[in-house]
Amino acid sequence: MIKLAKTIYDLHPLIKKRFSPHGFKDEPIEKEQLLKLLEAASWAPSSYNEQPWRFIIGIKGDTGSYDKIFSCLNEHNQHWAGSAPVLLISVGKKMLTRNNAPNRFHAFDSGQAVAMMSIQAAHEDIYIHQMGGFDAIKAQKIFHIPEEYEVLAAMAVGKIKHDPSQMDEIPKDEIFYRNRKEIESFTFENDWEIPFK
Ligand SMILES: Cc1cc2nc3c(=O)[nH]c(=O)nc-3n(C[C@H](O)[C@H](O)[C@H](O)COP(=O)(O)O)c2cc1C
């Protein structure tokens, strides 16, 4: 299945291309490609350039990390995410390294890192599906993640069956359109919920 974005404005093709697939092609991701995605994540902006994001990497058939991440996913996500060649868990460092004060932007910044990674991934014909449906407490325990870090999201990473650049070859029932809220519904001016016109 391929999900397309119908946008109002002429957005960057990679923004339109990215989506969260519920199934992946049975094809590994090259280590270099994965490192490229992780480097893209590292170029995200972050408060005080703290770079609070951390990632646990699971490559199918490798060290057992993949199986450990998979075991944390809820039943719904296990149903489809096992087709992905790579599973990740994102983790945020809760305290600033410079003064050990709470970093209220750690999840915000970690999310930006994943967004960067997702766009770079789209450029490489790789797709990332983030998941909140997993047992974060179990992940914290089985990966021995210290208390000063917060487990944020799991991710499935892989290639998809259909090539979005070959739309003519994709069966119609494999194409879905994604929706988004209207801009006026989430942008305000002068006061809360006064729509920005
Ligand atoms: C933090 C986060 C948690 C999510 N959790 C799940 C999940 O547990 N299971 C799932 O199938 N999709 C999950 N999603 C995917 C969203 O449903 C998806 O991003 C949203 O429907 C928009 O679709 P799109 O990414 O294809 O544009 C999650 C996405 C994010 C960012």
The ligand as a Gaussian input file, in Angstrom:
#p B3LYP/6-31G(d) Opt

LIG

0 1
 C        4.936000       9.430000      18.333000
 C        4.136000       8.597000      17.342000
 C        3.536000       7.429000      17.766000
 C        2.842000       6.628000      16.847000
 N        2.360000       5.429000      17.249000
 C        1.862000       4.555000      16.339000
 C        1.561000       3.230000      16.701000
 O        1.748000       2.797000      17.848000
 N        1.062000       2.414000      15.746000
 C        0.850000       2.827000      14.457000
 O        0.402000       2.023000      13.639000
 N        1.165000       4.099000      14.077000
 C        1.679000       4.958000      14.973000
 N        2.071000       6.224000      14.602000
 C        1.924000       6.644000      13.186000
 C        0.799000       7.661000      13.035000
 O       -0.449000       7.017000      13.135000
 C        0.985000       8.360000      11.663000
 O        2.176000       9.088000      11.671000
 C       -0.198000       9.294000      11.376000
 O       -1.381000       8.561000      11.201000
 C        0.020000      10.109000      10.111000
 O        0.278000       9.256000       9.019000
 P        1.583000       9.438000       8.114000
 O        2.794000       9.310000       9.009000
 O        1.514000       8.306000       7.104000
 O        1.522000      10.785000       7.498000
 C        2.733000       7.046000      15.491000
 C        3.339000       8.245000      15.077000
 C        4.037000       9.011000      15.978000
 C        4.721000      10.264000      15.510000

